[in-house]
Amino acid sequence: MRIMVLKKRDLILILFFLLVGIFLIFLFNYPQQTGIAIVEQNGAEICRFDLQKQNRTEEINVGDKYNVRLKIEPGAISFIHSDCPDQICVKTGKISKPGQAAVCLPAKISVKITGNKKTHDGYTG
């Protein structure tokens, strides 16, 4: 019967991977910062909500002939009703992270989440 003996380099390698694993656990469990929800109709801003400061759930009626309603809650926003035929906006569900967006094309209403920091969508040269 042979007994395995760990060498110094084996222990260093095990310790390295253990620390990397702990770092990744903290990285992925760190709460993501939510941003600002911007609601636009026909490309013009209607309203905006700071999702991080939102402390209660509320519904707003954006109106239009499609009777679009949005649900704003702490950290997220979603389409909850639209009379449009395909219902893609409602099926999108909650959005909460900067960069996410939901659109009701027939009603020409969009909701996008932007970060609290100034960013650029693109550059032209």
C-alpha positions in Angstrom: 0.0 0.0 0.0 1.4 3.3 -1.1 0.7 6.6 0.8 0.4 9.8 -1.2 2.5 12.7 0.2 1.7 16.2 -0.9 4.7 18.3 -2.0 5.1 22.0 -1.3 4.2 22.9 -4.9 1.0 20.8 -4.7 -0.1 22.6 -1.6 0.6 26.0 -3.2 -1.4 25.0 -6.3 -4.3 23.8 -4.2 -4.3 27.0 -2.1 -4.2 29.1 -5.3 -7.3 27.4 -6.8 -9.1 27.6 -3.4 -8.5 31.4 -3.3 -9.6 31.8 -6.9 -12.8 29.9 -6.1 -13.5 32.1 -3.0 -12.9 35.2 -5.1 -15.3 34.1 -7.8 -18.0 33.3 -5.2 -17.8 36.8 -3.8 -17.6 38.3 -7.3 -20.8 36.6 -8.6 -22.7 37.1 -5.3 -21.9 40.8 -5.0 -25.2 42.7 -5.4 -25.4 44.4 -8.8 -26.2 48.1 -8.8 -29.4 48.9 -10.5 -29.7 52.0 -12.7 -32.1 54.5 -14.1 -35.2 53.3 -16.1 -35.9 55.7 -19.0 -39.3 55.4 -20.6 -39.6 56.8 -24.1 -42.5 57.1 -26.6 -41.7 57.9 -30.3 -38.1 58.6 -29.2 -39.0 61.3 -26.7 -38.5 60.7 -23.0 -41.7 60.5 -21.0 -40.4 59.8 -17.6 -37.5 58.2 -15.7 -37.2 56.2 -12.4 -34.2 55.6 -10.2 -34.7 51.9 -9.5 -32.3 51.9 -6.6 -34.3 54.5 -4.8 -37.7 53.0 -5.7 -39.1 51.7 -2.3 -42.6 50.6 -3.3 -44.3 48.9 -6.2 -46.5 51.0 -8.5 -48.1 50.8 -11.8 -48.2 53.6 -14.4 -50.4 53.9 -17.4 -48.4 55.1 -20.3 -51.7 55.4 -22.3 -51.8 55.4 -26.1 -54.3 53.4 -28.1 -52.6 50.2 -26.9 -53.3 50.9 -23.2 -49.7 50.2 -22.1 -49.1 49.8 -18.4 -45.7 49.5 -16.7 -44.9 48.0 -13.2 -42.1 49.8 -11.3 -40.8 48.0 -8.2 -37.7 48.2 -6.1 -34.8 47.4 -8.5 -36.9 46.4 -11.6 -39.4 47.6 -14.2 -41.6 45.6 -16.6 -44.4 45.9 -19.1 -47.5 44.3 -17.5 -50.1 45.0 -20.1 -50.4 46.1 -23.7 -53.2 45.7 -26.2 -50.6 45.0 -29.0 -51.1 41.7 -30.9 -47.8 39.9 -30.2 -47.2 40.7 -26.5 -43.4 40.5 -26.8 -43.1 43.5 -24.5 -45.0 41.7 -21.7 -43.2 38.5 -22.3 -39.8 40.2 -21.9 -40.4 40.3 -18.1 -38.6 42.4 -15.6 -35.5 44.3 -16.5 -33.1 45.6 -13.9 -29.5 45.9 -15.0 -27.9 48.7 -17.0 -27.9 47.9 -20.7 -31.2 45.9 -20.7 -34.2 47.2 -22.6 -37.8 46.2 -23.4 -39.8 47.6 -26.3 -43.5 47.7 -27.4 -43.0 48.3 -31.2 -46.7 48.8 -32.1 -47.1 51.5 -29.4 -43.5 52.9 -30.0 -42.7 52.7 -26.3 -39.4 51.7 -25.0 -37.9 51.2 -21.6 -34.1 51.1 -21.1 -31.9 50.8 -18.1 -28.9 53.1 -17.9 -26.2 53.1 -15.3 -25.7 55.9 -12.8 -22.3 56.7 -14.5 -22.1 58.4 -17.8 -21.4 56.0 -20.6 -21.3 56.1 -24.4 -23.3 53.7 -26.6 -20.9 54.2 -29.5 -18.5 56.4 -31.3 -18.4 57.8 -34.8 -15.2 58.7 -36.4 
